[in-house]
Amino acid sequence: MMSAARLHTFARDARGATLVEFAFVVPVLCVLFVGVLELGYRAYAAAVVQGALLEAARMATVGGMTQAQIDTRVRARLGHFGRRSTVQIDSRNYQEYSDIRSGEPLITDTAPLNQVNSGDCWRDYVVNGSHDTSFAGRAGLGGAEDVVRYEITLTYSRILPAANLFGWSDNETIRMNTMLRNQPFAGRTMVPIACMP
């Protein structure tokens, strides 16, 4: 058995306490470091996607470049995120900003409102003579003075394999879009108007 004096000396001995404290602090610091690194890389990726998006939208609205040329430049700019990254590009065009995500917009609307009745007219983007409520824009860059909605989606693998510590997936997805009106580089092509008899 230990004497009371030896027990008191053992209890006051602080050698090794720093090592025990360090063992408790290191895992927390490592997790924080990994989290900050991942969030910082995501902020960097978002800034690169936003820059590519604004450049592409500007090239699209000025005219003179095809959809394929613009998409190639965007993919080249975002290509350094790795072989396991994917870039999806979607461009839609509308005649007016108010047409975005609204289906084929009604030009005249008689009671009962917000449904197609006799005498109602709409912009017939699909050019089929019937009102399409699920219309999501015409594909492509459109023509002079059309509104272009350009969207880029980047999906990349995380830089560290520790994402599961935070409940994150192994891949990160960044989606951004912008809308600009094309320059008047040519005569404007108007969308036909259809009316319910």
Buried (B, 14 or more C-beta within 10 A) or exposed (E): EEEEEEEEEEEEEEEEEEEEEEEEEEEEEEEEEBBEBBEEBBEEBBEBBBEBBBBBBEBBBEBEBEBEEBBEBBBEBBEEBEEEBEBEBBBBBBBBEEBBEBBBBBEEBBEEEEEBBEEBBBBBBBEEEEBEEEBBBBEBBBBBBBBBBBBBBBBBBBBEEBBEEEEBEEEBEBEBBBBBBBEEEEEEEEBEEBBBE
